[in-house]
Amino acid sequence: MIGVVICAHGNLANELLATANFITGNAGRMTAVAMDHNVDPASARGVIKDAILNADEGSGVLVLTDMYGGTPSNICISLQDELGIEIIAGVNLPMLLKAASVQKNSDLQTMSAKVRDYGKENIILASDFLRKKNAAGEG
């Protein structure tokens, strides 16, 4: 099973994981790493690395970060080659739900692409959606 580590500023990672668990009943093998604004990057790097190592059962680890260019993402990117992880920046709740549904039956690259694509597909401008629905006569 592919491990999943959610790494984000503040308490976002914990809340995303709690919500995914609430919706699914059990979101699978996922770990949250909260990045407090007072923590120094060297200490944070150790915590993140430990979380990744603990999440890896041999099939790899997908790391989901909140924002490309932010400290959590930058730390994870610095670990990418060393640990052989895959990283997606811009985590959202649909991505966690997709990860929970495919982490047992996918390889790391396939899972990463599915999670990324599902996250993108679920960013919707409601007015566009409603306009299309009304144009199709469904509204």
N, C-alpha and C positions, 0 to 999 in steps of 0.2 A: 504494500500500500504506500502511496506517495504521501509524505508528510506535507502539511501546510503550516506556514508561520505567517501570521499577520503582524506587521510591524508598523506602528504609526505614532504620530504625536499625541501627547496627552493620553486620555483614556479611550480613544477611538477604537483601537484594536480590541480591547476587552468588550466594549459595547457591541461592536459588530459581531464578535464571536458569540456573545450572550444572545443576541437577536437571532443569529443563524441557528443556534441550539434550540431556542424557543420555537422557531418555525418548523424545524425538521425533527425535533425530539432529541436528536444527537447528530451534530454536524460532522462526525467522524474524527479523524486524526488531525486536529487543528490546535495550534497554540497561539496565544496572543502575547505580544511584547509591547508594553506601554512605554513610550519614550517621554519621560518627564523633562520639562524644559530646563531643570536645574542640573541634570546629570551631565557629566563630562563625556565627550565622545569616546574616549578610550575605555571607560567603564561600560558604556552602552555597547560598544563593539563586543566586549566579552560576554555580556548578557545575551546579545543577539546570536553570537556564534554558538553559545551553549544551547540556546533554544533550537537552532538549526540542527546541531549534532544530535540532540535528544529526539527530534522529530524524524530523523532519517532511519528507516528500517531496512535500508538497502536499495530501495527503488528511487530514491531521490527526494528532493524537497522543493516545493514551490513556495516562494516568499512573495507575499502581497504587501506592498507599501502604500501609504496614503498619497504621496506626492513625489513625483520625479524631481530631483534636485534638493529635496529636504534631507535633513540629517539622517533619519531612518533609512531612506532610500540610498543615500551615499554610502552609509556604513555597509548595507547589504551588497551594494555593487562592489565594494572593496573586498568582499568575501566570496564573490561569485566564482572566480577561477580556482581559488583554494579549495572550496567546498563542492564545486560542481552543481550549484543550485541554479534554478531559473527564477527570475524576478519579474513581476509585473507591478508597475506603479499606477496608482489611481484606483485603488480597491473600492468596490461598492458591494452592497449586500447581495445582489444577484450573482456576483462572482463567487461569493462564498457558498451559495446554494448550489451552483454548478459544480464547484470543486468537491463538495460533499457527495454529489451524485456520480462523479466520475473517478474519484481518487483510487478506488479499488481495482478498476478495470482498464486503466490507461498507463501508457508510459509517460515520462515527465514532459517530453516535448508535445505530445498529443494533448495531454491534459492542459498544459500551459496555453496552447492555442485555443482550445475550447473555452477555457475560463476567460481569456482575454476577449474573444469574440462575443461571448455571452454578455460580458460586462458592457461592451460597446453597444450591443443590440438593445440593452435595457436602459440606455440613456435616451429618453424620449421627451420631446417638446410636446406637451399635451395639446396645444392648439393645432399643431400639424397633424397629430393623430386624429383629433376630432374632425378636422377639415376633410381629411381623406375618408374617414368613416361616413361623414355626411354626403360627400361627393359620390360615394358608392351606394348611397341609399340605405345605409344601415342605421342611420340615426333617427 
